Amino acid sequence: MAAPHLISVRSDSDIIAARMAARDMARSMGFSAIDQARIATATSELTRNILIYAGEGTVTLSQVQRDGRSGIEMVFADQGPGIAEVEQSLQNGTSAGGIPGMGLAGTRRLMDEMDIESTIGVGTRITCRKWLS
């Protein structure tokens, strides 16, 4: 398995870098073109959220194995303000601050798993996984 790929997020160009790195990793792992697009879209959305809400953070891309399955894991971390109402932010049609985008609910639909850890004043860590079919 390849070493994890860490991307520092500080500008709009880092959104593109994270998206391309996620798509490249997914392609090299054998994900279908549709799943590559899902992974790239989720990466773009969550990386953009880091910039909008926290100003900077990191994206870590890794290959993972569990229960005989292979997949990609993407961790989006920041030290921003945190999400006050995580469950509310996962409701359809809800976007924090009214910012255009697919929101956390739309991103969650693209992934097989999505976990959110957020503490007000400390930051947010979102972990997403997509498994090879």
Chimera marker file (.cmm) of the C-alpha trace (Angstrom):
<marker_set name="trace">
<marker id="1" x="0.000" y="0.000" z="0.000" r="1" g="1" b="0" radius="0.5"/>
<marker id="2" x="1.184" y="3.514" z="-0.821" r="1" g="1" b="0" radius="0.5"/>
<marker id="3" x="2.059" y="5.999" z="1.904" r="1" g="1" b="0" radius="0.5"/>
<marker id="4" x="-0.636" y="8.546" z="2.827" r="1" g="1" b="0" radius="0.5"/>
<marker id="5" x="-0.649" y="11.737" z="0.768" r="1" g="1" b="0" radius="0.5"/>
<marker id="6" x="-0.910" y="14.977" z="2.806" r="1" g="1" b="0" radius="0.5"/>
<marker id="7" x="-2.062" y="18.219" z="1.183" r="1" g="1" b="0" radius="0.5"/>
<marker id="8" x="-1.898" y="21.544" z="3.011" r="1" g="1" b="0" radius="0.5"/>
<marker id="9" x="-4.951" y="23.686" z="2.277" r="1" g="1" b="0" radius="0.5"/>
<marker id="10" x="-4.381" y="27.451" z="2.213" r="1" g="1" b="0" radius="0.5"/>
<marker id="11" x="-5.671" y="28.673" z="-1.167" r="1" g="1" b="0" radius="0.5"/>
<marker id="12" x="-8.079" y="27.890" z="-3.995" r="1" g="1" b="0" radius="0.5"/>
<marker id="13" x="-5.292" y="26.124" z="-5.910" r="1" g="1" b="0" radius="0.5"/>
<marker id="14" x="-5.079" y="23.608" z="-3.057" r="1" g="1" b="0" radius="0.5"/>
<marker id="15" x="-8.702" y="22.597" z="-3.775" r="1" g="1" b="0" radius="0.5"/>
<marker id="16" x="-7.624" y="21.632" z="-7.292" r="1" g="1" b="0" radius="0.5"/>
<marker id="17" x="-4.506" y="19.841" z="-6.013" r="1" g="1" b="0" radius="0.5"/>
<marker id="18" x="-6.537" y="17.812" z="-3.495" r="1" g="1" b="0" radius="0.5"/>
<marker id="19" x="-9.185" y="16.958" z="-6.095" r="1" g="1" b="0" radius="0.5"/>
<marker id="20" x="-6.573" y="15.795" z="-8.613" r="1" g="1" b="0" radius="0.5"/>
<marker id="21" x="-4.640" y="13.776" z="-6.016" r="1" g="1" b="0" radius="0.5"/>
<marker id="22" x="-7.828" y="12.030" z="-4.839" r="1" g="1" b="0" radius="0.5"/>
<marker id="23" x="-8.882" y="11.211" z="-8.396" r="1" g="1" b="0" radius="0.5"/>
<marker id="24" x="-5.392" y="9.946" z="-9.259" r="1" g="1" b="0" radius="0.5"/>
<marker id="25" x="-5.293" y="7.702" z="-6.179" r="1" g="1" b="0" radius="0.5"/>
<marker id="26" x="-8.787" y="6.370" z="-6.908" r="1" g="1" b="0" radius="0.5"/>
<marker id="27" x="-7.843" y="5.687" z="-10.535" r="1" g="1" b="0" radius="0.5"/>
<marker id="28" x="-4.645" y="3.849" z="-9.528" r="1" g="1" b="0" radius="0.5"/>
<marker id="29" x="-6.650" y="1.719" z="-7.085" r="1" g="1" b="0" radius="0.5"/>
<marker id="30" x="-9.083" y="0.641" z="-9.802" r="1" g="1" b="0" radius="0.5"/>
<marker id="31" x="-12.177" y="2.659" z="-8.943" r="1" g="1" b="0" radius="0.5"/>
<marker id="32" x="-14.681" y="3.082" z="-11.790" r="1" g="1" b="0" radius="0.5"/>
<marker id="33" x="-14.853" y="6.429" z="-13.599" r="1" g="1" b="0" radius="0.5"/>
<marker id="34" x="-18.127" y="7.183" z="-11.801" r="1" g="1" b="0" radius="0.5"/>
<marker id="35" x="-16.621" y="6.487" z="-8.372" r="1" g="1" b="0" radius="0.5"/>
<marker id="36" x="-13.529" y="8.532" z="-9.304" r="1" g="1" b="0" radius="0.5"/>
<marker id="37" x="-15.864" y="11.457" z="-10.038" r="1" g="1" b="0" radius="0.5"/>
<marker id="38" x="-17.706" y="10.939" z="-6.733" r="1" g="1" b="0" radius="0.5"/>
<marker id="39" x="-14.420" y="10.890" z="-4.800" r="1" g="1" b="0" radius="0.5"/>
<marker id="40" x="-13.120" y="13.978" z="-6.618" r="1" g="1" b="0" radius="0.5"/>
<marker id="41" x="-16.380" y="15.871" z="-6.035" r="1" g="1" b="0" radius="0.5"/>
<marker id="42" x="-16.477" y="15.040" z="-2.320" r="1" g="1" b="0" radius="0.5"/>
<marker id="43" x="-12.822" y="16.074" z="-2.022" r="1" g="1" b="0" radius="0.5"/>
<marker id="44" x="-13.491" y="19.410" z="-3.724" r="1" g="1" b="0" radius="0.5"/>
<marker id="45" x="-16.499" y="20.146" z="-1.531" r="1" g="1" b="0" radius="0.5"/>
<marker id="46" x="-14.842" y="19.328" z="1.785" r="1" g="1" b="0" radius="0.5"/>
<marker id="47" x="-11.567" y="21.040" z="0.862" r="1" g="1" b="0" radius="0.5"/>
<marker id="48" x="-13.535" y="24.161" z="-0.112" r="1" g="1" b="0" radius="0.5"/>
<marker id="49" x="-15.261" y="24.020" z="3.291" r="1" g="1" b="0" radius="0.5"/>
<marker id="50" x="-11.861" y="24.088" z="5.000" r="1" g="1" b="0" radius="0.5"/>
<marker id="51" x="-11.000" y="27.325" z="3.179" r="1" g="1" b="0" radius="0.5"/>
<marker id="52" x="-14.405" y="28.955" z="3.679" r="1" g="1" b="0" radius="0.5"/>
<marker id="53" x="-14.895" y="28.164" z="7.350" r="1" g="1" b="0" radius="0.5"/>
<marker id="54" x="-11.389" y="27.714" z="8.788" r="1" g="1" b="0" radius="0.5"/>
<marker id="55" x="-9.063" y="29.473" z="6.334" r="1" g="1" b="0" radius="0.5"/>
<marker id="56" x="-6.606" y="26.572" z="6.293" r="1" g="1" b="0" radius="0.5"/>
<marker id="57" x="-6.221" y="22.909" z="7.148" r="1" g="1" b="0" radius="0.5"/>
<marker id="58" x="-5.123" y="19.594" z="5.686" r="1" g="1" b="0" radius="0.5"/>
<marker id="59" x="-6.384" y="16.778" z="3.497" r="1" g="1" b="0" radius="0.5"/>
<marker id="60" x="-4.891" y="13.317" z="3.976" r="1" g="1" b="0" radius="0.5"/>
<marker id="61" x="-5.531" y="10.636" z="1.358" r="1" g="1" b="0" radius="0.5"/>
<marker id="62" x="-4.827" y="6.987" z="2.178" r="1" g="1" b="0" radius="0.5"/>
<marker id="63" x="-5.446" y="3.523" z="0.856" r="1" g="1" b="0" radius="0.5"/>
<marker id="64" x="-7.214" y="1.428" z="3.498" r="1" g="1" b="0" radius="0.5"/>
<marker id="65" x="-8.020" y="-2.235" z="4.033" r="1" g="1" b="0" radius="0.5"/>
<marker id="66" x="-10.807" y="-3.546" z="6.269" r="1" g="1" b="0" radius="0.5"/>
<marker id="67" x="-12.737" y="-6.808" z="6.382" r="1" g="1" b="0" radius="0.5"/>
<marker id="68" x="-11.111" y="-7.999" z="3.162" r="1" g="1" b="0" radius="0.5"/>
<marker id="69" x="-12.058" y="-4.820" z="1.305" r="1" g="1" b="0" radius="0.5"/>
<marker id="70" x="-9.863" y="-2.109" z="-0.166" r="1" g="1" b="0" radius="0.5"/>
<marker id="71" x="-10.797" y="1.527" z="-0.286" r="1" g="1" b="0" radius="0.5"/>
<marker id="72" x="-9.738" y="5.127" z="-0.154" r="1" g="1" b="0" radius="0.5"/>
<marker id="73" x="-9.900" y="7.201" z="3.012" r="1" g="1" b="0" radius="0.5"/>
<marker id="74" x="-9.924" y="10.983" z="2.958" r="1" g="1" b="0" radius="0.5"/>
<marker id="75" x="-9.470" y="13.010" z="6.138" r="1" g="1" b="0" radius="0.5"/>
<marker id="76" x="-10.270" y="16.744" z="6.089" r="1" g="1" b="0" radius="0.5"/>
<marker id="77" x="-9.000" y="18.540" z="9.195" r="1" g="1" b="0" radius="0.5"/>
<marker id="78" x="-8.968" y="22.147" z="10.346" r="1" g="1" b="0" radius="0.5"/>
<marker id="79" x="-8.647" y="24.223" z="13.479" r="1" g="1" b="0" radius="0.5"/>
<marker id="80" x="-11.567" y="26.473" z="12.605" r="1" g="1" b="0" radius="0.5"/>
<marker id="81" x="-14.658" y="27.469" z="14.565" r="1" g="1" b="0" radius="0.5"/>
<marker id="82" x="-16.217" y="23.987" z="14.545" r="1" g="1" b="0" radius="0.5"/>
<marker id="83" x="-19.748" y="22.966" z="13.580" r="1" g="1" b="0" radius="0.5"/>
<marker id="84" x="-22.334" y="23.830" z="16.230" r="1" g="1" b="0" radius="0.5"/>
<marker id="85" x="-25.087" y="21.513" z="14.984" r="1" g="1" b="0" radius="0.5"/>
<marker id="86" x="-23.525" y="18.538" z="13.174" r="1" g="1" b="0" radius="0.5"/>
<marker id="87" x="-26.826" y="16.654" z="12.778" r="1" g="1" b="0" radius="0.5"/>
<marker id="88" x="-28.571" y="19.744" z="11.393" r="1" g="1" b="0" radius="0.5"/>
<marker id="89" x="-25.711" y="20.303" z="8.942" r="1" g="1" b="0" radius="0.5"/>
<marker id="90" x="-26.310" y="16.792" z="7.569" r="1" g="1" b="0" radius="0.5"/>
<marker id="91" x="-29.941" y="17.542" z="6.665" r="1" g="1" b="0" radius="0.5"/>
<marker id="92" x="-30.783" y="17.926" z="2.985" r="1" g="1" b="0" radius="0.5"/>
<marker id="93" x="-30.886" y="21.501" z="1.808" r="1" g="1" b="0" radius="0.5"/>
<marker id="94" x="-28.928" y="22.798" z="4.770" r="1" g="1" b="0" radius="0.5"/>
<marker id="95" x="-25.698" y="24.631" z="4.145" r="1" g="1" b="0" radius="0.5"/>
<marker id="96" x="-23.761" y="26.331" z="6.895" r="1" g="1" b="0" radius="0.5"/>
<marker id="97" x="-23.829" y="30.070" z="6.388" r="1" g="1" b="0" radius="0.5"/>
<marker id="98" x="-25.886" y="29.781" z="3.197" r="1" g="1" b="0" radius="0.5"/>
<marker id="99" x="-22.739" y="29.082" z="1.138" r="1" g="1" b="0" radius="0.5"/>
<marker id="100" x="-23.529" y="27.500" z="-2.247" r="1" g="1" b="0" radius="0.5"/>
<marker id="101" x="-22.414" y="23.894" z="-2.594" r="1" g="1" b="0" radius="0.5"/>
<marker id="102" x="-23.697" y="20.397" z="-2.072" r="1" g="1" b="0" radius="0.5"/>
<marker id="103" x="-23.220" y="20.597" z="1.679" r="1" g="1" b="0" radius="0.5"/>
<marker id="104" x="-22.330" y="17.798" z="4.024" r="1" g="1" b="0" radius="0.5"/>
<marker id="105" x="-25.513" y="15.839" z="3.223" r="1" g="1" b="0" radius="0.5"/>
<marker id="106" x="-24.705" y="15.754" z="-0.488" r="1" g="1" b="0" radius="0.5"/>
<marker id="107" x="-21.111" y="14.831" z="0.193" r="1" g="1" b="0" radius="0.5"/>
<marker id="108" x="-22.183" y="12.018" z="2.511" r="1" g="1" b="0" radius="0.5"/>
<marker id="109" x="-24.349" y="10.546" z="-0.283" r="1" g="1" b="0" radius="0.5"/>
<marker id="110" x="-21.273" y="10.291" z="-2.518" r="1" g="1" b="0" radius="0.5"/>
<marker id="111" x="-19.289" y="8.271" z="0.035" r="1" g="1" b="0" radius="0.5"/>
<marker id="112" x="-19.821" y="4.882" z="1.660" r="1" g="1" b="0" radius="0.5"/>
<marker id="113" x="-18.872" y="6.203" z="5.110" r="1" g="1" b="0" radius="0.5"/>
<marker id="114" x="-18.534" y="9.679" z="6.599" r="1" g="1" b="0" radius="0.5"/>
<marker id="115" x="-17.676" y="10.529" z="10.206" r="1" g="1" b="0" radius="0.5"/>
<marker id="116" x="-17.628" y="14.060" z="11.606" r="1" g="1" b="0" radius="0.5"/>
<marker id="117" x="-15.838" y="15.095" z="14.771" r="1" g="1" b="0" radius="0.5"/>
<marker id="118" x="-16.249" y="18.780" z="15.574" r="1" g="1" b="0" radius="0.5"/>
<marker id="119" x="-15.634" y="20.869" z="18.667" r="1" g="1" b="0" radius="0.5"/>
<marker id="120" x="-16.610" y="24.539" z="18.861" r="1" g="1" b="0" radius="0.5"/>
<marker id="121" x="-13.487" y="26.693" z="18.985" r="1" g="1" b="0" radius="0.5"/>
<marker id="122" x="-11.185" y="23.726" z="18.346" r="1" g="1" b="0" radius="0.5"/>
<marker id="123" x="-11.916" y="22.533" z="14.814" r="1" g="1" b="0" radius="0.5"/>
<marker id="124" x="-13.405" y="19.832" z="12.639" r="1" g="1" b="0" radius="0.5"/>
<marker id="125" x="-12.204" y="16.491" z="11.324" r="1" g="1" b="0" radius="0.5"/>
<marker id="126" x="-14.253" y="14.734" z="8.640" r="1" g="1" b="0" radius="0.5"/>
<marker id="127" x="-13.275" y="11.222" z="7.590" r="1" g="1" b="0" radius="0.5"/>
<marker id="128" x="-14.754" y="9.753" z="4.400" r="1" g="1" b="0" radius="0.5"/>
<marker id="129" x="-14.290" y="6.297" z="2.930" r="1" g="1" b="0" radius="0.5"/>
<marker id="130" x="-15.230" y="4.799" z="-0.416" r="1" g="1" b="0" radius="0.5"/>
<marker id="131" x="-14.842" y="1.047" z="-0.905" r="1" g="1" b="0" radius="0.5"/>
<marker id="132" x="-13.992" y="-0.729" z="-4.135" r="1" g="1" b="0" radius="0.5"/>
<marker id="133" x="-16.973" y="-2.725" z="-5.382" r="1" g="1" b="0" radius="0.5"/>
<link id1="1" id2="2" r="1" g="1" b="0" radius="0.2"/>
<link id1="2" id2="3" r="1" g="1" b="0" radius="0.2"/>
<link id1="3" id2="4" r="1" g="1" b="0" radius="0.2"/>
<link id1="4" id2="5" r="1" g="1" b="0" radius="0.2"/>
<link id1="5" id2="6" r="1" g="1" b="0" radius="0.2"/>
<link id1="6" id2="7" r="1" g="1" b="0" radius="0.2"/>
<link id1="7" id2="8" r="1" g="1" b="0" radius="0.2"/>
<link id1="8" id2="9" r="1" g="1" b="0" radius="0.2"/>
<link id1="9" id2="10" r="1" g="1" b="0" radius="0.2"/>
<link id1="10" id2="11" r="1" g="1" b="0" radius="0.2"/>
<link id1="11" id2="12" r="1" g="1" b="0" radius="0.2"/>
<link id1="12" id2="13" r="1" g="1" b="0" radius="0.2"/>
<link id1="13" id2="14" r="1" g="1" b="0" radius="0.2"/>
<link id1="14" id2="15" r="1" g="1" b="0" radius="0.2"/>
<link id1="15" id2="16" r="1" g="1" b="0" radius="0.2"/>
<link id1="16" id2="17" r="1" g="1" b="0" radius="0.2"/>
<link id1="17" id2="18" r="1" g="1" b="0" radius="0.2"/>
<link id1="18" id2="19" r="1" g="1" b="0" radius="0.2"/>
<link id1="19" id2="20" r="1" g="1" b="0" radius="0.2"/>
<link id1="20" id2="21" r="1" g="1" b="0" radius="0.2"/>
<link id1="21" id2="22" r="1" g="1" b="0" radius="0.2"/>
<link id1="22" id2="23" r="1" g="1" b="0" radius="0.2"/>
<link id1="23" id2="24" r="1" g="1" b="0" radius="0.2"/>
<link id1="24" id2="25" r="1" g="1" b="0" radius="0.2"/>
<link id1="25" id2="26" r="1" g="1" b="0" radius="0.2"/>
<link id1="26" id2="27" r="1" g="1" b="0" radius="0.2"/>
<link id1="27" id2="28" r="1" g="1" b="0" radius="0.2"/>
<link id1="28" id2="29" r="1" g="1" b="0" radius="0.2"/>
<link id1="29" id2="30" r="1" g="1" b="0" radius="0.2"/>
<link id1="30" id2="31" r="1" g="1" b="0" radius="0.2"/>
<link id1="31" id2="32" r="1" g="1" b="0" radius="0.2"/>
<link id1="32" id2="33" r="1" g="1" b="0" radius="0.2"/>
<link id1="33" id2="34" r="1" g="1" b="0" radius="0.2"/>
<link id1="34" id2="35" r="1" g="1" b="0" radius="0.2"/>
<link id1="35" id2="36" r="1" g="1" b="0" radius="0.2"/>
<link id1="36" id2="37" r="1" g="1" b="0" radius="0.2"/>
<link id1="37" id2="38" r="1" g="1" b="0" radius="0.2"/>
<link id1="38" id2="39" r="1" g="1" b="0" radius="0.2"/>
<link id1="39" id2="40" r="1" g="1" b="0" radius="0.2"/>
<link id1="40" id2="41" r="1" g="1" b="0" radius="0.2"/>
<link id1="41" id2="42" r="1" g="1" b="0" radius="0.2"/>
<link id1="42" id2="43" r="1" g="1" b="0" radius="0.2"/>
<link id1="43" id2="44" r="1" g="1" b="0" radius="0.2"/>
<link id1="44" id2="45" r="1" g="1" b="0" radius="0.2"/>
<link id1="45" id2="46" r="1" g="1" b="0" radius="0.2"/>
<link id1="46" id2="47" r="1" g="1" b="0" radius="0.2"/>
<link id1="47" id2="48" r="1" g="1" b="0" radius="0.2"/>
<link id1="48" id2="49" r="1" g="1" b="0" radius="0.2"/>
<link id1="49" id2="50" r="1" g="1" b="0" radius="0.2"/>
<link id1="50" id2="51" r="1" g="1" b="0" radius="0.2"/>
<link id1="51" id2="52" r="1" g="1" b="0" radius="0.2"/>
<link id1="52" id2="53" r="1" g="1" b="0" radius="0.2"/>
<link id1="53" id2="54" r="1" g="1" b="0" radius="0.2"/>
<link id1="54" id2="55" r="1" g="1" b="0" radius="0.2"/>
<link id1="55" id2="56" r="1" g="1" b="0" radius="0.2"/>
<link id1="56" id2="57" r="1" g="1" b="0" radius="0.2"/>
<link id1="57" id2="58" r="1" g="1" b="0" radius="0.2"/>
<link id1="58" id2="59" r="1" g="1" b="0" radius="0.2"/>
<link id1="59" id2="60" r="1" g="1" b="0" radius="0.2"/>
<link id1="60" id2="61" r="1" g="1" b="0" radius="0.2"/>
<link id1="61" id2="62" r="1" g="1" b="0" radius="0.2"/>
<link id1="62" id2="63" r="1" g="1" b="0" radius="0.2"/>
<link id1="63" id2="64" r="1" g="1" b="0" radius="0.2"/>
<link id1="64" id2="65" r="1" g="1" b="0" radius="0.2"/>
<link id1="65" id2="66" r="1" g="1" b="0" radius="0.2"/>
<link id1="66" id2="67" r="1" g="1" b="0" radius="0.2"/>
<link id1="67" id2="68" r="1" g="1" b="0" radius="0.2"/>
<link id1="68" id2="69" r="1" g="1" b="0" radius="0.2"/>
<link id1="69" id2="70" r="1" g="1" b="0" radius="0.2"/>
<link id1="70" id2="71" r="1" g="1" b="0" radius="0.2"/>
<link id1="71" id2="72" r="1" g="1" b="0" radius="0.2"/>
<link id1="72" id2="73" r="1" g="1" b="0" radius="0.2"/>
<link id1="73" id2="74" r="1" g="1" b="0" radius="0.2"/>
<link id1="74" id2="75" r="1" g="1" b="0" radius="0.2"/>
<link id1="75" id2="76" r="1" g="1" b="0" radius="0.2"/>
<link id1="76" id2="77" r="1" g="1" b="0" radius="0.2"/>
<link id1="77" id2="78" r="1" g="1" b="0" radius="0.2"/>
<link id1="78" id2="79" r="1" g="1" b="0" radius="0.2"/>
<link id1="79" id2="80" r="1" g="1" b="0" radius="0.2"/>
<link id1="80" id2="81" r="1" g="1" b="0" radius="0.2"/>
<link id1="81" id2="82" r="1" g="1" b="0" radius="0.2"/>
<link id1="82" id2="83" r="1" g="1" b="0" radius="0.2"/>
<link id1="83" id2="84" r="1" g="1" b="0" radius="0.2"/>
<link id1="84" id2="85" r="1" g="1" b="0" radius="0.2"/>
<link id1="85" id2="86" r="1" g="1" b="0" radius="0.2"/>
<link id1="86" id2="87" r="1" g="1" b="0" radius="0.2"/>
<link id1="87" id2="88" r="1" g="1" b="0" radius="0.2"/>
<link id1="88" id2="89" r="1" g="1" b="0" radius="0.2"/>
<link id1="89" id2="90" r="1" g="1" b="0" radius="0.2"/>
<link id1="90" id2="91" r="1" g="1" b="0" radius="0.2"/>
<link id1="91" id2="92" r="1" g="1" b="0" radius="0.2"/>
<link id1="92" id2="93" r="1" g="1" b="0" radius="0.2"/>
<link id1="93" id2="94" r="1" g="1" b="0" radius="0.2"/>
<link id1="94" id2="95" r="1" g="1" b="0" radius="0.2"/>
<link id1="95" id2="96" r="1" g="1" b="0" radius="0.2"/>
<link id1="96" id2="97" r="1" g="1" b="0" radius="0.2"/>
<link id1="97" id2="98" r="1" g="1" b="0" radius="0.2"/>
<link id1="98" id2="99" r="1" g="1" b="0" radius="0.2"/>
<link id1="99" id2="100" r="1" g="1" b="0" radius="0.2"/>
<link id1="100" id2="101" r="1" g="1" b="0" radius="0.2"/>
<link id1="101" id2="102" r="1" g="1" b="0" radius="0.2"/>
<link id1="102" id2="103" r="1" g="1" b="0" radius="0.2"/>
<link id1="103" id2="104" r="1" g="1" b="0" radius="0.2"/>
<link id1="104" id2="105" r="1" g="1" b="0" radius="0.2"/>
<link id1="105" id2="106" r="1" g="1" b="0" radius="0.2"/>
<link id1="106" id2="107" r="1" g="1" b="0" radius="0.2"/>
<link id1="107" id2="108" r="1" g="1" b="0" radius="0.2"/>
<link id1="108" id2="109" r="1" g="1" b="0" radius="0.2"/>
<link id1="109" id2="110" r="1" g="1" b="0" radius="0.2"/>
<link id1="110" id2="111" r="1" g="1" b="0" radius="0.2"/>
<link id1="111" id2="112" r="1" g="1" b="0" radius="0.2"/>
<link id1="112" id2="113" r="1" g="1" b="0" radius="0.2"/>
<link id1="113" id2="114" r="1" g="1" b="0" radius="0.2"/>
<link id1="114" id2="115" r="1" g="1" b="0" radius="0.2"/>
<link id1="115" id2="116" r="1" g="1" b="0" radius="0.2"/>
<link id1="116" id2="117" r="1" g="1" b="0" radius="0.2"/>
<link id1="117" id2="118" r="1" g="1" b="0" radius="0.2"/>
<link id1="118" id2="119" r="1" g="1" b="0" radius="0.2"/>
<link id1="119" id2="120" r="1" g="1" b="0" radius="0.2"/>
<link id1="120" id2="121" r="1" g="1" b="0" radius="0.2"/>
<link id1="121" id2="122" r="1" g="1" b="0" radius="0.2"/>
<link id1="122" id2="123" r="1" g="1" b="0" radius="0.2"/>
<link id1="123" id2="124" r="1" g="1" b="0" radius="0.2"/>
<link id1="124" id2="125" r="1" g="1" b="0" radius="0.2"/>
<link id1="125" id2="126" r="1" g="1" b="0" radius="0.2"/>
<link id1="126" id2="127" r="1" g="1" b="0" radius="0.2"/>
<link id1="127" id2="128" r="1" g="1" b="0" radius="0.2"/>
<link id1="128" id2="129" r="1" g="1" b="0" radius="0.2"/>
<link id1="129" id2="130" r="1" g="1" b="0" radius="0.2"/>
<link id1="130" id2="131" r="1" g="1" b="0" radius="0.2"/>
<link id1="131" id2="132" r="1" g="1" b="0" radius="0.2"/>
<link id1="132" id2="133" r="1" g="1" b="0" radius="0.2"/>
</marker_set>
